[in-house]
């Protein structure tokens, strides 16, 4: 007997199914099968693949299977032949087809279960802001005879292009088309606009639970990259492509519900924030060092986290202040009281970042962490100078190596409900330290400027 999903695909005349997964680092992979392969064998036993190529397993123990999550089906808007996309779960090859503990989607599902188990709330809701650059021309390369990159700017009539309109914003039609596609796929968009830097743009989504938010992040990036290619454009979420300009963040608004009640809301308190909300907020800031290993997982991430570009460098919070690591928006209605975690960027694996963030907040509630004890704020005026407040203000890591050192020392909170296991954490440390070592060996253009004629 055909399942509801199989009947729907037959009615829509689907010809292919595309199983999409993220590897550990967050790169998207696809396995495309003829629709006839969507049978009981596939749904029960999955389709095999080499997990070592995903960064998950050693080559000598690399066979795993992926099984589609039928509730995630969308129709690919870019394929000539009608293709149904499914997010896929990764399973082991044992008879029971046990879920693979390091599968990012499984990590996210376990994090959602951890929230319920913690009794802090029943559902965490997330609303991310996607910042990205669009270029008409982009070239880059690393070769034996030279390393280079070139990014062609659009016309730049003023230094701050926040909410610039047409004709200064040359990509309004592109973003309109992207938003229309995303809405057709069932992704609710709040708005889009030009961001501060030339060529920089933003799309913000409405709130969703953790796993759905991460799934949508995968699809949003997929749509934007494919649409850019269709129009002969170059699009990047790279945290800091331009020297001296604002970088791309992945700011994540969030709050927790206990059934229908906002756990963060306490009318009359500072910013209407409850004690539970402040404990959660303090957990994010307390663990911000190790959290950075997942929220800012590239060497380029830390070129963005510098003063002067509305990017945080200190683990503090405030109302409205966009230079703080956590901002409590002042313009929202009381029942929408929430926080915005601002350090992260879209180089992150969204499943791991969102899960680590939720776990850090839960740990803050468990331990009754308070802003006063750790001098987290609120700092509603100018951000304090770290030199003046030395040893009093907690700083975010200065680079990826420091973030990984924090993760190595501070990771017990990630293991609540077995959300992250030791194998995942150790593999993450291994692959990210390998990235640092590789990049450190490559000559930088600035080195030529400084040392070529020395």
N, C-alpha and C positions, 0 to 999 in steps of 0.2 A: 504494500500500500504506500502511495506517495505521501510524503510529509507536506505540511502546509507550505514550507519553503520550496520544496520541489515542484509543487503545483503552481506556485507563484512564478517560478522561473520558467516553467513550461508555458504559462499564459503570456509571459513577457517575451517569449522566444529567445531566451538566453542561450548563447552558444558556448561560452567559456566561463569557467570560474577561476578567480584569482585569489589565492590564499596569501595574505600579507602578514608579515611578522617583522618585528624589530630585532636586530641582534643586540648584544649586550651594550654596545656603545651608542645605539640608537639609530643605526643605519637601516633603511627600509629594504626588505627583500620580498620578492614575489615568486610564487610557483603557480603557473597557469596550466589548467587541465581542461580538456573537453567536458562539456556539461554532463555527458553520459557517465563520467567518473563519479558524479555525486550520487553514490548509492550507499547501501547499508554498510558495505565493507569500509568505505572511506569514513563514514560518520562514526563507525565503531572502532575501527583499527587505525585510521589515519593514513597519511602518505609519508613515506620515509624520506629523510634528508640527512646531510652531513652537518651535524651541529658544531663540529670543530671549526667550520668556516664561518660560523656566527660568533665565535669567540667564547662559546659556552663550555666546550668539552675538549679533552685531549684527543688527538687523532686516533689513538688506540682504543678509545671508547666513545665513538662519535655518532653512532647510529641513534637517531630519535625519530619521532613522527609528529606531524602537525595535523590537527583536527579543526575544521572550521567552526567558529562560533556562529550558529545560524541566526542569532538575533542581531548580527551586525551587517547584514546584507545591504549593499547599495549598488547601483548600476554605474559603472565607470563612464564618466562623461567624455572620455578622450579616445576610447577604442573604436575602431571602425566596425568590428564585429561585437555584437552585444555581449558584454562581459559583466558578470556579477562579482563584486569584491566582497570577501569575507575576511575579517580579522581572524587569525588562527591561533590556537593554543598549542603549546609544545608539550609533548608527553614522552615518557620513557617507553622502551620497547618491551617491558614486562607484560605478562598476560593481562594484567588489570589496566594496562595503559595509564599508569600513575602520572599525575602532573609533574613536570620537571620543576624542581624548586626554584631554579634561577630564571625561568621564563618571566620576562618583565610583566606580562599581563597577569601571570599568577601572583607575582609580588603585589601588584595593585589590588587584586581580589583579596589577598590575605590582609592587606592593610585596611580595606573596608571592613573585613570581619574583625580586625583588631579593635577598631573604633567601637563596634557594638559590644565586644567582650569587655572593653575598658569601662563601659557605662558612662563615658563622658558624653556620648550622644549616640544617635542612631544613624545619622548620615552627615558626611562632610560634603559641602558644595564648593566648587571652584569655578572662577571666572577669569581665564587668562587673557592677557593682551599680547598679541603677536606683532612684534616690530621687525621690519625687514627693509632692505635696500633693493631698489630696482635700477638697473643700469642698461643703457642702450649698447654699450661696449664694455667688455671686461676680458682681460687677458692675464694669465699668471702661469708660472711654471718653475720647477726646480730641476736644473740640468747641470751637467758637469761644467759647462762653459758659462754658466750664469744663472742667477735666480732673479725673478722679476715679477711685478704685478702692475697692472694698469687698469684704472676704473674711470670711465668717462662720466663726468658730472653733467647733470642737466643745467639749464640756465639758473644762475644763483643771483637773485636780485637783492636779497637781504640775508643776514647771517642766521636769523631765527625764522624757520619756515613752518612753525607749529600752526596747524590748521590752515595752511595756505590753500587758496582755491585756484581754480583754473583762471588764467593760463600758467601761473607759477607751478601748480601741480599738474604735471604733464601726463599723469597716469590715473586720472579720475575714472576714465572709461574702463581701464584694465581692472581697477578695484571693484567697480560696479559689476563687471562681468564675473569676477571671482566670487563676490558676495552672492550674486544670483545663482551661480552653480552650487555654492555651499548650501544655500537655503533649499535648493531643489533636492539636495542630498539629506535634508533633515537637520542641518546644523543651524541653530539659531544665532544670528549675528546681531550684536548691539549697534555697532557703527563701524565706519572706517574713516581715516583722515590722514593728512600729511603730518609727519612727525617733525621734530626740531631740525634735524640735519637735512641738507640738500640730498635728494634721492631717497629719503627715508619715509616709511609709511607704517601704518598700524591698522590692524583689524582686531576688534574685541568681540568675544563671544559672550553669550548669556551663561548663567550658572548651571553646572551639571555635577553629578557624583564623580568620584575620583576616576574609576575605570573608564567611564564614558568620556570624561574630559581628556584623558590620555589618548583614547581611540580617536577622538575628534582632532586632537593635535596632529596625529599621524596623517589623517585625511586632509586636513587644512594645508599642511606642507606639501603633500602630494599634489593637490589641486593647484596651488600657487606655482610650484616648480613646472608642472606640465603646461599650465596656461602661459607662463613666461616663455617657455620653449616654443609654443604655438605662435606667439607674437614676435619671436626673434629677440626677446629680452633676456637679461641675466638677473636672477633674483637670489638674494642670500640672506640668511638669518645669522650670519657670522657676527659674533659679538662686537668686534671692533675692526671693520674694514678700512676706515679712514683715520689717519693720524690727525689729532686736533679737532675732531668732530665728535658729536654724540654717538654712542654705540647702541646696539640692539639688545634690549632686555626681554625677558619673558616674565613680566610682572604677573603675579597670581593673587587675585582677590579670593578670599575664602572665609567661610563661617561654618558653624556646626549646628545642626538641628537635633533636638531631642523630640522625636516625632515631628510636631509642627512648630515647636517653640525654638527660637533662636537662642542657643546656649550663651552666645557672646553678649546678649543684651541685658543691661541693668539700667533702667532709666534713672537719671539723676547722678550717676557716677561720672567720672571723667570720660568724656566722649561716649557716654552711655554704655561703657564697657563693663561687663561683669567681672567678678573675681576669677571665675573659670576662664574667661577670655584672656585676662591678664596673665594667668598661669600658662595658658596655651602659648600666648605671644612670647612669654619669657622663655619657654622651652625652645621655640624657634631661634631666639637670640643666643641662648645658652649653648645650643648645639650648632650655631652658625658656622663654626670652623669646620667640623666634619661634614655638616650638611652641604657646604660649598663644594665638596668633592663630587656631589651629584648635581647640585644646582648650577655649578660653574665648572664643567668638567674638561675644559680645553685650556691650553696655554694662552690662547687669544682672549679668553674670558676676563683675565685679570688686567689686560690693557684697557678694558672698559671700566673696571671698578677703580676709578681714580677721581679725585676731586675736580669740580668745575663743570661736570657734564650731567648733573642730576642723577648721578650714579652713587650708590652708597659705598662708604669705606668703613663705617663704624656700626657695630651691633647695637643700635639704639632705635627707639620708636618715637613717633610724634603724630599729631593730628595735622593733616594737610601737607606737611613738609616732605617734599619728594627727594630730599637728600638723605633721609633716614632709611635704614634697612627695612623697617616696617612703617608704613603709613596707615593711619586710620582715616579714611575719607570722611570729610566733614559735610559733604553735600547729600549724603544718603538719608533716606527715611529711617526712623528709629528701628523698625522691624527688619531693616536690611543692614544693621550694624555689622561691620566686618573689618578685617584687616587686609592689607595688601603687602605681600612679601616681594621686595623689589630687587634683591641681588641677582636672581636667577636669569639664565638666558636659554635660548632655544637650541643651543648645542647639547643640551641635556637630553637624556632618555626620559621622556615625560612620565613613564610609569614609575621609574626609580625615583625621580625628583619629587613627584607629588606624594609618593608613599613615604619617602624619608621625611618630608616636611610634616605630614600628618603624624608620624611616629614621634617626631621631636616635640610637637605640640602636646600630644598625649602624655609624654614623659614629663613635660612641664606641669601638667595638671596633677599627675601622680605624686610629684615631688613638691607641690605647692611653691614652685619657683615664683619669685616676685621681682618686679622691675626695680624696686627700691634697693633690694639687697645687692644687686649686681650693677647698679647705676645704668640701667637700660633706658631710663627716661621717665616721663616724656620730656623731649627737648623740642619745644614748640617755637623757639626762636632760631637763631643761627646755630648750625651744627658746631659743637665744641671742637676746638683745635686739639688734635690728639697729643701734640707736644705739651700743651698746657695741662691736659688731663692725663698725662702719662700714668699708666698703671691703674687708672680709674675707669677709662672707657675701653671696652672690649672692641678690638679691631677685627674686621674681616681678614681672611688670609690675603697676603700680598701676591701670591702666585699659586699655581696648581700644586707644586711640591709641598708647600706649607699646608694646603688643604688636605692632601693625602696623608701627611703626618698626623694631622688632627684626626682623620678618619681611623687611622691605625690605633690611636690611643682611645678614641671615644666612639664606640660603635655598639655598646650593649643595648641602647635604646632602640636600635634598628632590629634587634632580634626578638622583640616582643611579638608573641603569637607566631614565631618562626617566619616572620615576613621576609627578612633578609637572613641568609645563613652564612656561616664562615666562608664557605666555598665561593659564594658570590662576592663577598667583601674582598677576599684575598685575590680573586681573579681581577676585580676592578682595580685594586692597587697595582697589580702586575701590569695590566695593559696600559694604564695611565702613566705609570713610571717609564714604561717603554716609549710612549709618545714623547715624554719630556726629554729622554735621552736622545731620541732620533732628531728632534728639533734642535737640540743644543749643539749638534755636530754640523749644522748647515750654516754657512756664512750668511750674514745678514747685510742688506744694503747699507745700513748705517755704519757697519764696520768698515766698509770701503771708504765712506766719507771721512771717517775718523782716522783710519790707519793706512790707507793705500799709499799716501805720500809722506808717511810719518818718518 
